[in-house]
Amino acid sequence: MIKSPPMAHRSRSSRARALATRAALVVAALLAAEVLLRALMSISWVTDRLSGWSAVGTRISVLSRSPIGGRIDGSRAVHPTLGWTNPSGEVDAIGATAHVNARGLRADREYSIERPAGVTRIEVFGDSFVFGTEVGDESTYCGVLERILPHAEVLNFGVPGYGLDQMMLRFQEEGVAFHPDIVVIGIVSPVLGRTGNFTFWYKPYFELEAGTLVLYGVPVPSPAEAVSRQRYGLRILDVASMILDPVSQRDPAPLNRAILLRFLAEIRAAGAQPMIVRSPFLDEYLRDRGSSEGFLGGCQPGVMCVDTFPAFAEAHARGVSLTTGVHFSPAGHRIVAEAIAEEIRGRRPAAQAGEKEGPTEPNVR
């Protein structure tokens, strides 16, 4: 006679089979979801719409276009410690041609490392508004400023897409070596929103840990490494990260303030005079939004601060066209250059500031 297994044993076996069935269904569902997400994210219409939806969504969108030859969008060269920089040669500046020298500065000439005798050297750091996207070399505010102050050299360290963190790191890595007299930090509101670990590409980024800035994200992966990570990564995890991304949910102001204060300290340590220049993004000057955020508490004794919003508002009231697409028009660049020159004239004797004897170029009309 065959005995039936005890009731408790049959109950345990049933529970085990039920758990195994549920686990198999979960795995099958996850696999199906992964396959579906991979299929969706292979469609350019989908990936294009992920751009700007957290750092992860932007990463997926950029890497779906598989950067080739170390270039991002053809106008940025991948850099291992800065994320990206300007490639040398002629660069498309959206409707204009930009010339970039061997050191990645927007210029059609090279600058010596040693500062020439009798010359005031001014370095300007920022994003595409400093670089001068949408205008020619001669129309950037660095170019205009150099003509207003002909005994000065104005080195344009602007790189499209940079955040305040990258601006400071570029000063540390490259700007200090040129022995500047004045260092300008060009701030527009988009600069302050780029503290994440991926904006246009992988980038160095800081976190505030117990009040201390800690650097992450270096070295930056090469395009080949980044595409490989994307190919073999899980799309389910990408989607979860897009939804839960803590970087996109945090308030960037404290981090930006800490970076700015460090930047100012680095400039002083290099023996240079710091200047912060706040300029409007599009028509912000009509609403004056972000005025307190723009200077981030950096306007303290010993720091030159220039707010161009009033001059933009006044020029707008006179009917001056101040933008070319998104970025400053030549007239907008001239406003910034003249505001910087005026601040320098007010702080230093003309001979020290490199100021031209006699009248300067006319104001915007």
Secondary structure as UniProt FT lines:
FT   HELIX           7..40
FT   TURN            41..42
FT   HELIX           44..50
FT   TURN            51..52
FT   HELIX           54..63
FT   TURN            64..65
FT   TURN            69..70
FT   STRAND          71..72
FT   TURN            73..75
FT   STRAND          76..79
FT   TURN            80..82
FT   STRAND          83..85
FT   STRAND          89..92
FT   STRAND          97..100
FT   TURN            102..103
FT   TURN            117..118
FT   STRAND          120..125
FT   HELIX           128..131
FT   TURN            132..134
FT   HELIX           137..139
FT   HELIX           141..148
FT   TURN            150..151
FT   STRAND          152..156
FT   TURN            160..161
FT   HELIX           164..170
FT   HELIX           171..175
FT   HELIX           176..178
FT   STRAND          182..187
FT   HELIX           189..193
FT   STRAND          205..209
FT   TURN            210..211
FT   STRAND          212..216
FT   HELIX           223..232
FT   HELIX           235..244
FT   HELIX           246..249
FT   HELIX           253..269
FT   TURN            270..271
FT   STRAND          273..278
FT   TURN            282..283
FT   HELIX           284..286
FT   TURN            287..290
FT   HELIX           291..295
FT   TURN            296..297
FT   TURN            301..302
FT   STRAND          304..307
FT   HELIX           309..317
FT   TURN            318..319
FT   STRAND          323..324
FT   TURN            325..326
FT   STRAND          327..328
FT   HELIX           330..347
FT   HELIX           350..353
//
